[in-house]
Amino acid sequence: MSILVDPPPDLLQQDQIKERCYAIRDHLVKGGLYRPSSITSEITAQNHFWRIATEPFGIPKREWAFLENLGNHLLAFYQAINKLYLDSVHGREPSWIADVLDRGKPERVIEYNRMNRFKHDLPGVIRPDLISTEEGMISTELDAVPGGIGLTAALMAAYGVRDETASSAKMVAGFERMIRSLSRTQDITLAIVVSEESKDYRPEMAWLGDALRKQGLSTFVVDPSSVEFTEEGLMIEGKRIDVLYRFFELFDLKNIPKVELILYAVRKQRVVLTPPLKTPLEEKSVYALFHHPALKPLWHKQLGRETYSQLERLFPKSWIMDPSAVPPHAIIPDLMFEDKPVTDYRQLESATQKERQWVIKPSGFSESAWGSRGVSVGQDLSQEAWRTAIGRALSSFSTTPHILQKFHKGKKVAVSYYDFEKDKCVRMEGRVRLSPYYFVDGKEAHLGGVLATVCSLEKKLIHGMVDAVMAPCTVT
């Protein structure tokens, strides 16, 4: 960990910082979002234990303006992917596109992907993971079922972030508007259903549920087994559910209690489900499709020049790791190694650590495809481990396709956090991941707030962990 040495603040300022950080911690503990105890699991720690920043993370006004405009570009991309998939299914675009996006999915899931009655449904919350680099923002992935909504709103409240650009109230109101836009009913009952697989996020969803109830939206945060089925629809505590917010991954359907009853109600349109049951919208392979040269005219047509230009800079170069043999006269587009075009991913096995500016990830629909699980950073691996990662990715193509993605190093930033054990403020140098939350209200995506996660310089992957600094963002 890199520590910056600054002149110590005067005693009065030190006392103010200490008092504020203890107040922030107490606020989060009271809300059930923070447990200042020894936790070894990084996934659990993501929601319950981290380093508390002494102040919100500042974002320059120009970058904030970029974030505010980004939501509608990402919404346009989701619309384009949705159309591309369905056009591929119906023969209006190459069939290999749908084949790649459906690969490894059960027949039942594919059926929902293609149901005509849901063909226009898109995620109501969009969260890209953005790495701030010297060249600009890079989105390592898009998340349609993101954690952190309640946590970000709670952090804003704890830090007193109330400016016109971001606030806890704006996060909660954005989520509420998104839910209300899905139903014609004024008196909506919302069920936020959190699976066992996602239980570590239950405290923050409970916090969000409390905030929504205070705004007048009847909200229940429950596990799937609490949902009751009747001929009228799905019920919770005697009330009919109008909108069910799905906080569980589609790969986990087989483990969800009462899932058949829930799916039956969705299919009969007796309840509105969001995010929709559409695995193509949850695949990292869509980045590879975006950069595929043969699809470039389609993207230009569907997205328009401005959105295409923004996303071309934002999305890192990515490739679907298909083990199929490439014809002798063909290459894998835009993938170079040792100044030569690559024709077989196995050619990359001999790359040195310095040359491995790549990351291998499961595309989606897998227990290893979220929470930074299953990610192999080329520079972090031994030669044997890198070779194994490539072999594993290629051999699992039929069940769990993987992508190869260009690695982009985040620029250095500095943050301060309060060390409660040593009872002092510590300044740390690291790299930051920004997670903006966009709420889709009708045809537009509005920015609710941004969560910053800063990890020390030796970390290649930036995500929530016990030694990360996490803070809400404001404009500087």
C-alpha positions as CSV (number, residue, x, y, z in Angstrom):
1,M,0.0,0.0,0.0
2,S,1.3,3.4,-0.9
3,I,1.0,6.1,1.8
4,L,1.4,9.8,1.2
5,V,2.9,11.9,3.9
6,D,1.3,15.3,4.3
7,P,1.7,17.8,7.0
8,P,-0.5,16.8,9.9
9,P,-3.7,18.8,10.4
10,D,-4.0,21.0,13.5
11,L,-5.5,19.5,16.6
12,L,-8.9,21.1,16.1
13,Q,-9.1,19.8,12.6
14,Q,-8.0,16.3,13.7
15,D,-10.8,16.3,16.3
16,Q,-13.3,17.4,13.7
17,I,-12.2,14.6,11.3
18,K,-12.3,12.0,14.0
19,E,-15.8,13.1,15.2
20,R,-17.1,13.1,11.7
21,C,-15.7,9.6,10.8
22,Y,-17.1,8.1,14.0
23,A,-20.5,9.6,13.2
24,I,-20.4,8.2,9.7
25,R,-19.5,4.8,11.0
26,D,-22.2,4.9,13.6
27,H,-24.8,6.0,11.0
28,L,-23.8,3.0,8.8
29,V,-23.8,0.5,11.7
30,K,-27.3,1.7,12.8
31,G,-28.5,1.2,9.3
32,G,-27.2,-2.4,9.3
33,L,-24.7,-1.7,6.5
34,Y,-21.4,-1.8,8.4
35,R,-20.0,-4.3,10.9
36,P,-16.6,-3.1,12.3
37,S,-15.4,-6.6,13.0
38,S,-13.0,-9.2,11.6
39,I,-14.4,-10.5,8.3
40,T,-12.3,-12.6,6.0
41,S,-14.6,-13.0,3.0
42,E,-14.1,-10.2,0.4
43,I,-17.6,-10.7,-1.0
44,T,-19.1,-10.2,2.5
45,A,-16.7,-7.4,3.2
46,Q,-18.0,-5.6,0.1
47,N,-21.1,-4.7,2.0
48,H,-20.1,-4.8,5.7
49,F,-16.6,-3.6,6.2
50,W,-14.2,-1.2,4.4
51,R,-12.1,1.8,5.1
52,I,-14.2,4.9,5.8
53,A,-13.0,7.9,3.9
54,T,-12.7,11.2,5.7
55,E,-14.7,13.0,3.0
56,P,-16.6,12.3,-0.2
57,F,-14.6,11.5,-3.3
58,G,-14.4,14.6,-5.5
59,I,-15.0,14.4,-9.3
60,P,-14.1,17.4,-11.5
61,K,-17.1,19.1,-13.0
62,R,-16.2,18.1,-16.6
63,E,-16.0,14.4,-15.7
64,W,-19.3,14.7,-13.8
65,A,-20.9,16.2,-16.9
66,F,-19.6,13.2,-18.8
67,L,-21.2,10.8,-16.3
68,E,-24.5,12.6,-16.4
69,N,-24.7,12.2,-20.2
70,L,-23.4,8.6,-20.2
71,G,-26.6,7.0,-19.0
72,N,-28.6,7.6,-22.2
73,H,-25.7,6.4,-24.3
74,L,-25.7,3.1,-22.3
75,L,-29.5,2.9,-22.5
76,A,-29.2,3.2,-26.3
77,F,-26.6,0.4,-26.3
78,Y,-29.0,-1.9,-24.3
79,Q,-31.7,-1.1,-26.8
80,A,-29.4,-1.9,-29.7
81,I,-28.2,-5.2,-28.2
82,N,-31.8,-6.2,-27.5
83,K,-32.7,-5.6,-31.1
84,L,-29.5,-7.2,-32.5
85,Y,-30.2,-10.4,-30.5
86,L,-33.9,-10.6,-31.6
87,D,-33.0,-9.8,-35.2
88,S,-30.4,-12.6,-35.1
89,V,-33.0,-15.0,-33.7
90,H,-35.4,-14.2,-36.6
91,G,-32.8,-14.3,-39.4
92,R,-32.5,-10.5,-40.0
93,E,-28.9,-10.5,-38.7
94,P,-26.3,-13.3,-38.7
95,S,-27.4,-16.3,-36.6
96,W,-24.0,-16.7,-34.9
97,I,-24.8,-13.7,-32.7
98,A,-27.7,-15.3,-31.0
99,D,-25.8,-18.6,-30.8
100,V,-23.0,-17.0,-28.9
101,L,-25.3,-15.1,-26.5
102,D,-27.5,-18.2,-25.9
103,R,-24.6,-20.6,-25.5
104,G,-24.7,-22.5,-22.2
105,K,-28.2,-21.3,-21.3
106,P,-31.0,-23.7,-20.4
107,E,-33.8,-24.0,-22.8
108,R,-36.2,-22.4,-20.3
109,V,-34.1,-19.2,-20.1
110,I,-33.7,-19.0,-23.9
111,E,-37.5,-19.2,-24.2
112,Y,-37.8,-16.1,-21.9
113,N,-35.1,-14.3,-23.9
114,R,-37.2,-14.6,-27.0
115,M,-40.8,-14.0,-25.7
116,N,-42.5,-11.5,-27.9
117,R,-44.5,-10.0,-25.0
118,F,-41.3,-8.9,-23.3
119,K,-39.3,-7.9,-26.4
120,H,-39.0,-4.2,-25.5
121,D,-38.2,-4.8,-21.8
122,L,-34.8,-3.5,-20.6
123,P,-33.1,-3.2,-17.2
124,G,-34.4,-0.4,-15.0
125,V,-31.0,0.2,-13.4
126,I,-27.8,0.5,-15.3
127,R,-24.4,0.5,-13.6
128,P,-21.1,0.5,-15.5
129,D,-17.9,-0.1,-13.7
130,L,-15.6,2.7,-14.7
131,I,-11.8,2.8,-14.3
132,S,-10.4,6.3,-14.5
133,T,-7.3,6.2,-16.6
134,E,-4.8,8.8,-17.9
135,E,-6.6,8.5,-21.3
136,G,-10.1,8.8,-19.9
137,M,-12.8,6.5,-18.5
138,I,-12.9,2.8,-19.4
139,S,-15.9,0.6,-18.6
140,T,-14.8,-2.8,-17.7
141,E,-18.3,-4.1,-17.6
142,L,-22.0,-3.3,-17.5
143,D,-24.2,-4.6,-14.6
144,A,-27.9,-4.9,-15.0
145,V,-28.4,-6.4,-11.6
146,P,-26.1,-4.2,-9.6
147,G,-25.4,-4.2,-5.9
148,G,-24.6,-1.0,-4.1
149,I,-27.9,0.9,-4.7
150,G,-28.9,1.1,-1.1
151,L,-25.2,1.3,0.1
152,T,-24.5,4.4,-2.2
153,A,-27.7,6.1,-1.0
154,A,-26.9,5.4,2.6
155,L,-23.3,6.7,2.2
156,M,-24.6,9.9,0.7
157,A,-26.9,10.3,3.7
158,A,-24.0,9.5,6.2
159,Y,-21.6,12.0,4.5
160,G,-24.4,14.6,4.2
161,V,-24.1,14.8,0.4
162,R,-27.0,17.0,-0.6
163,D,-25.8,19.1,-3.6
164,E,-27.9,19.5,-6.7
165,T,-26.0,16.9,-8.7
166,A,-26.2,14.0,-6.2
167,S,-27.9,13.1,-2.9
168,S,-29.3,10.2,-1.0
169,A,-32.8,11.5,-1.8
170,K,-32.0,11.6,-5.5
171,M,-30.9,7.9,-5.4
172,V,-34.1,6.8,-3.7
173,A,-36.3,9.0,-5.8
174,G,-34.7,7.7,-9.0
175,F,-35.3,4.1,-8.0
176,E,-38.9,4.9,-7.0
177,R,-39.6,6.7,-10.4
178,M,-38.1,3.7,-12.2
179,I,-40.5,1.3,-10.4
180,R,-43.5,3.5,-10.9
181,S,-42.8,3.8,-14.6
182,L,-43.3,0.1,-14.9
183,S,-46.9,0.0,-13.7
184,R,-50.1,1.8,-14.5
185,T,-51.3,1.3,-11.0
186,Q,-50.9,4.3,-8.7
187,D,-51.0,2.3,-5.4
188,I,-48.0,0.0,-6.2
189,T,-46.8,-2.8,-4.1
190,L,-43.1,-3.5,-4.7
191,A,-41.3,-6.8,-3.7
192,I,-37.5,-6.7,-3.7
193,V,-36.7,-10.4,-3.8
194,V,-33.1,-11.2,-2.7
195,S,-31.9,-14.8,-3.2
196,E,-29.7,-16.8,-0.8
197,E,-26.8,-16.4,-3.3
198,S,-27.1,-12.6,-3.0
199,K,-27.8,-12.5,0.8
200,D,-24.7,-10.4,1.5
201,Y,-26.6,-7.5,-0.2
202,R,-29.8,-7.9,1.8
203,P,-28.9,-5.3,4.5
204,E,-28.5,-2.5,1.8
205,M,-31.7,-3.6,0.1
206,A,-33.5,-3.5,3.4
207,W,-32.1,0.1,3.9
208,L,-33.5,1.0,0.4
209,G,-36.8,-0.6,1.3
210,D,-37.1,1.5,4.4
211,A,-36.3,4.6,2.5
212,L,-38.9,3.8,-0.2
213,R,-41.6,3.2,2.4
214,K,-40.9,6.6,3.9
215,Q,-41.6,8.0,0.4
216,G,-45.0,6.3,0.3
217,L,-44.1,3.3,-1.9
218,S,-45.3,0.0,-0.3
219,T,-42.1,-2.0,-0.3
220,F,-41.2,-5.5,1.0
221,V,-37.7,-6.9,1.0
222,V,-38.0,-10.6,1.1
223,D,-36.4,-13.9,0.2
224,P,-38.1,-15.9,-2.6
225,S,-39.8,-18.3,-0.2
226,S,-41.9,-15.5,1.3
227,V,-43.7,-14.9,-2.0
228,E,-47.1,-16.5,-2.2
229,F,-48.9,-17.6,-5.4
230,T,-52.7,-17.2,-6.0
231,E,-54.9,-17.2,-9.1
232,E,-54.8,-13.4,-8.8
233,G,-51.0,-13.2,-8.9
234,L,-48.1,-13.1,-6.5
235,M,-48.8,-12.0,-2.9
236,I,-46.8,-10.8,0.0
237,E,-48.4,-10.4,3.5
238,G,-51.8,-10.3,1.9
239,K,-51.0,-7.7,-0.7
240,R,-50.8,-8.3,-4.4
241,I,-47.3,-7.6,-5.8
242,D,-47.4,-5.2,-8.8
243,V,-43.7,-5.0,-9.4
244,L,-41.0,-7.6,-8.5
245,Y,-37.5,-6.4,-8.4
246,R,-35.2,-9.3,-9.1
247,F,-32.1,-9.2,-7.0
248,F,-30.8,-12.6,-8.1
249,E,-28.8,-13.8,-11.0
250,L,-30.3,-15.9,-13.8
251,F,-27.8,-18.7,-13.4
252,D,-29.2,-19.2,-9.9
253,L,-32.8,-19.8,-11.0
254,K,-32.6,-23.5,-10.3
255,N,-31.9,-22.7,-6.6
256,I,-34.6,-20.1,-6.2
257,P,-37.6,-21.3,-4.1
258,K,-41.0,-21.0,-5.8
259,V,-39.2,-19.9,-9.0
260,E,-41.7,-21.9,-11.2
261,L,-44.6,-20.0,-9.7
262,I,-42.8,-16.7,-10.1
263,L,-42.0,-17.4,-13.7
264,Y,-45.6,-18.5,-14.4
265,A,-46.9,-15.2,-13.0
266,V,-44.4,-13.3,-15.1
267,R,-45.3,-15.3,-18.3
268,K,-49.0,-14.6,-17.7
269,Q,-48.2,-10.9,-17.1
270,R,-49.7,-11.0,-13.6
271,V,-46.7,-9.2,-12.2
272,V,-44.0,-6.9,-13.7
273,L,-40.5,-8.3,-13.3
274,T,-37.4,-6.1,-13.5
275,P,-34.6,-6.6,-14.5
276,P,-36.2,-8.7,-17.3
277,L,-35.3,-12.4,-17.8
278,K,-32.9,-11.6,-20.7
279,T,-29.4,-13.2,-20.5
280,P,-28.1,-11.4,-23.6
281,L,-28.3,-8.1,-21.7
282,E,-26.1,-9.6,-18.9
283,E,-23.3,-10.9,-21.0
284,K,-19.8,-9.4,-21.2
285,S,-19.6,-10.8,-24.7
286,V,-21.6,-7.7,-25.9
287,Y,-18.4,-5.7,-25.7
288,A,-16.8,-8.1,-28.2
289,L,-19.8,-7.8,-30.4
290,F,-19.5,-4.0,-30.3
291,H,-15.9,-4.1,-31.5
292,H,-16.5,-6.7,-34.1
293,P,-15.6,-5.1,-37.5
294,A,-18.4,-6.9,-39.4
295,L,-21.0,-5.4,-37.1
296,K,-19.7,-1.8,-37.2
297,P,-22.2,-0.6,-39.8
298,L,-25.0,-2.0,-37.7
299,W,-23.8,-0.1,-34.6
300,H,-23.4,3.1,-36.6
301,K,-27.0,2.8,-37.8
302,Q,-28.5,1.8,-34.4
303,L,-26.6,4.1,-32.1
304,G,-25.8,7.2,-34.2
305,R,-22.4,8.9,-34.5
306,E,-22.2,10.5,-31.1
307,T,-23.2,7.5,-29.0
308,Y,-21.0,5.2,-31.1
309,S,-18.0,7.5,-30.7
310,Q,-18.5,7.7,-26.9
311,L,-18.8,3.9,-26.5
312,E,-15.9,3.2,-28.8
313,R,-13.6,5.1,-26.4
314,L,-15.4,3.7,-23.3
315,F,-15.6,0.0,-24.1
316,P,-12.2,-1.8,-24.0
317,K,-11.3,-4.1,-26.9
318,S,-12.7,-7.5,-26.1
319,W,-12.8,-10.9,-27.9
320,I,-15.0,-14.0,-27.4
321,M,-12.7,-16.9,-26.7
322,D,-14.1,-19.4,-29.2
323,P,-11.8,-22.4,-29.6
324,S,-13.0,-23.1,-33.2
325,A,-10.3,-23.2,-35.8
326,V,-9.8,-20.1,-37.8
327,P,-9.3,-20.7,-41.6
328,P,-5.7,-20.3,-42.8
329,H,-6.4,-17.1,-44.6
330,A,-8.3,-15.5,-41.6
331,I,-7.3,-13.8,-38.3
332,I,-8.9,-12.8,-35.0
333,P,-9.7,-9.2,-35.7
334,D,-7.6,-6.5,-34.0
335,L,-5.8,-9.0,-31.7
336,M,-2.0,-8.7,-32.1
337,F,0.9,-10.5,-30.3
338,E,4.6,-10.0,-31.1
339,D,3.6,-7.6,-33.9
340,K,1.7,-10.4,-35.7
341,P,-2.1,-11.0,-36.0
342,V,-3.4,-13.8,-33.8
343,T,-5.1,-16.8,-35.4
344,D,-5.4,-19.0,-32.3
345,Y,-5.8,-17.9,-28.6
346,R,-3.3,-20.5,-27.6
347,Q,-0.6,-18.4,-29.3
348,L,-1.0,-16.1,-26.2
349,E,0.2,-18.8,-23.9
350,S,3.8,-17.9,-24.4
351,A,3.3,-14.2,-23.6
352,T,5.5,-12.9,-20.7
353,Q,3.9,-11.2,-17.7
354,K,4.9,-7.8,-19.1
355,E,3.3,-8.7,-22.5
356,R,0.0,-9.9,-20.9
357,Q,-2.0,-6.7,-21.0
358,W,-5.2,-8.8,-21.0
359,V,-7.8,-10.0,-18.6
360,I,-9.9,-13.2,-19.0
361,K,-13.4,-13.2,-17.7
362,P,-16.5,-15.5,-17.8
363,S,-19.0,-13.7,-20.0
364,G,-22.0,-14.3,-17.8
365,F,-24.6,-16.8,-16.5
366,S,-22.2,-18.4,-14.1
367,E,-21.5,-18.2,-10.3
368,S,-18.0,-17.1,-11.2
369,A,-19.1,-14.2,-13.4
370,W,-19.9,-11.6,-10.7
371,G,-18.2,-10.0,-7.7
372,S,-14.8,-10.1,-9.5
373,R,-14.9,-13.9,-9.3
374,G,-13.4,-15.9,-12.1
375,V,-11.3,-13.0,-13.4
376,S,-7.7,-13.8,-14.4
377,V,-5.3,-10.8,-14.8
378,G,-2.5,-11.8,-17.1
379,Q,0.1,-9.7,-15.3
380,D,-0.7,-11.3,-12.0
381,L,-0.2,-14.9,-13.1
382,S,2.7,-17.3,-13.5
383,Q,3.4,-18.7,-16.9
384,E,1.7,-22.0,-15.9
385,A,-1.3,-20.3,-14.4
386,W,-1.8,-18.1,-17.5
387,R,-1.6,-21.1,-19.7
388,T,-4.2,-22.8,-17.5
389,A,-6.5,-19.8,-17.6
390,I,-6.5,-19.8,-21.4
391,G,-7.1,-23.5,-21.6
392,R,-9.9,-23.4,-19.1
393,A,-11.6,-20.5,-21.0
394,L,-11.4,-22.3,-24.3
395,S,-12.6,-25.7,-23.0
396,S,-15.6,-24.1,-21.3
397,F,-16.9,-22.3,-24.4
398,S,-19.8,-24.6,-24.9
399,T,-21.1,-24.0,-21.3
400,T,-19.6,-20.8,-20.1
401,P,-18.1,-18.6,-22.8
402,H,-15.2,-16.3,-21.7
403,I,-13.9,-13.1,-23.1
404,L,-10.4,-11.8,-23.4
405,Q,-10.3,-8.1,-22.6
406,K,-7.6,-5.5,-22.9
407,F,-6.3,-4.4,-19.5
408,H,-6.3,-0.7,-18.7
409,K,-4.4,0.6,-15.7
410,G,-6.2,3.2,-13.6
411,K,-4.5,6.5,-12.9
412,K,-3.2,7.3,-9.4
413,V,-5.5,9.1,-7.0
414,A,-5.1,10.0,-3.3
415,V,-7.7,9.5,-0.6
416,S,-7.7,9.8,3.2
417,Y,-9.4,7.3,5.5
418,Y,-9.7,7.1,9.3
419,D,-7.9,4.2,11.0
420,F,-10.1,3.5,14.0
421,E,-7.6,1.0,15.5
422,K,-4.7,3.5,15.4
423,D,-7.0,6.4,16.0
424,K,-5.6,8.6,13.2
425,C,-6.2,9.8,9.7
426,V,-4.2,8.0,7.0
427,R,-3.6,9.2,3.4
428,M,-3.4,6.5,0.8
429,E,-2.4,6.5,-2.9
430,G,-4.4,4.1,-5.1
431,R,-6.6,3.6,-8.1
432,V,-10.3,4.2,-8.3
433,R,-13.3,2.5,-9.7
434,L,-16.4,4.7,-10.2
435,S,-19.8,3.1,-10.2
436,P,-22.5,5.5,-11.4
437,Y,-26.2,4.4,-10.9
438,Y,-28.6,5.3,-13.7
439,F,-32.4,4.8,-13.3
440,V,-34.4,4.4,-16.4
441,D,-37.6,6.5,-16.3
442,G,-39.6,5.8,-19.5
443,K,-37.2,6.5,-22.3
444,E,-34.3,8.2,-20.4
445,A,-31.7,7.2,-17.9
446,H,-31.0,9.6,-15.1
447,L,-27.9,9.6,-12.9
448,G,-28.8,9.1,-9.2
449,G,-25.3,8.9,-7.6
450,V,-21.8,7.6,-7.9
451,L,-19.9,5.3,-5.6
452,A,-16.0,5.4,-5.5
453,T,-14.0,2.4,-4.6
454,V,-10.2,3.0,-4.1
455,C,-7.7,0.2,-3.8
456,S,-4.0,0.5,-3.2
457,L,-1.6,0.5,-6.1
458,E,-0.5,-3.1,-5.9
459,K,-4.1,-4.3,-6.5
460,K,-4.8,-5.1,-10.2
461,L,-8.6,-5.6,-9.6
462,I,-10.5,-2.8,-8.0
463,H,-13.5,-3.9,-6.0
464,G,-15.0,-3.8,-2.5
465,M,-12.7,-5.4,0.1
466,V,-11.7,-4.9,3.7
467,D,-8.7,-2.6,2.8
468,A,-10.5,-0.6,0.1
469,V,-11.7,2.9,0.7
470,M,-15.3,3.4,-0.3
471,A,-17.1,6.8,-0.5
472,P,-19.9,8.6,-2.3
473,C,-18.9,11.1,-4.9
474,T,-19.5,14.8,-5.3
475,V,-18.5,17.5,-7.8
476,T,-15.3,19.4,-7.1
